[in-house]
C-alpha cells in the first residue's frame, strides 16, 4: 500500500474542521496523529485521514438507519 502525506490545510478542507479542533481531537486520541516531516513541519498520512473520514460517514449512516 502506497502512503503519501497531506498537509494540515488539506486535512482542514477534507474534514471541514478548524486547525484548533483538529489538534483538540488529536490530543483526545480521536483523530489520526500527525507526522513530523521537518523542523517546523507536520503532515498527516493520507490513508489514515481517508479512513477516519469514511468511519465518520459510516457512523452517520448507521444512526440514520
HELIX and SHEET records of a PDB file:
HELIX    1   1 UNK A    8  UNK A   15  1                                   8    
HELIX    2   2 UNK A   19  UNK A   27  1                                   9    
HELIX    3   3 UNK A   46  UNK A   64  1                                  19    
SHEET    1   A 3 UNK A   5  UNK A   6  0                                        
SHEET    2   A 3 UNK A  41  UNK A  45 -1                                        
SHEET    3   A 3 UNK A  35  UNK A  38 -1                                        
END                                                                             
